[in-house]
Structure formats: C-alpha cells, structure tokens
C-alpha cells in the first residue's frame, strides 16, 4: 500500500530534510520511525528538500508499507516514535503511482520577520528580527515585478539539471503588528531561491536597492547583484498543492 502524509517539523537542529551521512535530517528520523514500526527498512519520497534550518508545516511524503492496521494507528505509532520537533499531521492511502514531488503543481513558502529593537528568545527561533524601519510598500512593489514565468538564475541554482525557469504565482508581503510575512508560491523553486529573494527585497526595504533594480537583476540574471540570502530560520514550507485536494 502506498501512503502519503503531511509532515510538520522544526528544522533548527537538522541538516535539512534529505538524508545525508554527516548530519541529522528529517528524512532519517522518519525512516527510522517507520523501520521501528514495520520491522523493515523504508525509503520515503518527499515533495521537496528543505535546506538546513528551514521549517515545514506542509511537507508531503509518500512511502510503501505493508502496515496491517488502520492509517490512524500508523499515524499514532509514528508520532509516538518521532522526536518532538517532527510530527505527522495527516495520513491517507494514495494511488500506486503517486509521487509527492513530480505530481505537485505548486509549492508555497512563508518567510517571517519580526520588527523589534530588542531580541525575543521565543520568536527569534522562527523569524528574522529587523531593527530598522522597512519600506514595506517598496518591497511589495519590487516583489510584484517577479510574478510570472521567468528565468530565476539570479536568485538560485537548479537542484537538478540546468533549467532555472520557474513560474511565480504569488509574491506578497503581509503585516500583522510587529510581524511581517512574505508569502510566495510557485510551480517549483531553485535552491535558496526564496531566501535570496527575501534578502534582495530587504535591501529594497532598507533603501539600499531601488525598486526597479529587482526586475533588472531578474532580467539580466545577475546573481552578484542579488541577495544576500536571508537566514534559514525564518523560512517555512507551508503547503504543497496537487490537482486533487489533500
């Protein structure tokens, strides 16, 4: 049986989602829990490979299992064996051919900023603190220039191959008191693309880069003019969208 699940995690103490030999990863923890439950090694598939320190509330995974009990029992068993920083939020049976990465139509991320002159220990784990006043309208205007289908090579590297063209459907800033959120949605993302875009837009907000320069950087594919990448701790994968609701 193929199972798909929605996973949330605090990525602070992990070297990213994907298994690697020299760092703890979210994938390794999930596969360890699956093996403890089923007694068999299980390799899972994921919708995306979040970087070290990046969080998720809507990562989607899939795996094959001969689990003989209910899916609700599987979810409980997994969560009982996973560390507190990882939780399986939802499970369901999936079509045999389902692939969480290749079947995905869009991915959504959120970057969180907290505006305060003094650090707040409970907030800085999941957000970038900024002390200066930002020109949010200028940042929003610059973000809108990125919408559509473009070559985003200036803002990241393809995880595989050489294709750096992506379709950006949403890129907007939202204010909630001291909080400032950047919501971004695309068919797929390049490596470090969201963090590079946020870092570039922060320069606009601080008056260090003209609004018009962002579109020019995109068009000319000049990576040396973009960024620097915003810290990973403010970034969360919030959703992976498919043709059918999940």
Buried (B, 14 or more C-beta within 10 A) or exposed (E): EBBBBBBBBBBBEBBBBBBBEEEBBBBBBBBBBBEEBBEEEBEBBBBBBBBBBBBBBBBBBBBBBEBEEEBEEBBBBBBEBBBEBBBBEBBEEBEEEBBBBEBBEBBBBBBBBBBBEEEEEEBBEBBBBBEEEBBBEBBBBBBBBBBEEBBBBBBBBBEEEEEBEBBBBEBBBEEEEBEBBBBBBBBBBBBBBBBBBBBBBBBBBBEEBEBEBBBEBBEEBEBEBBBEBBBBBBBBBBBBBBEEEB
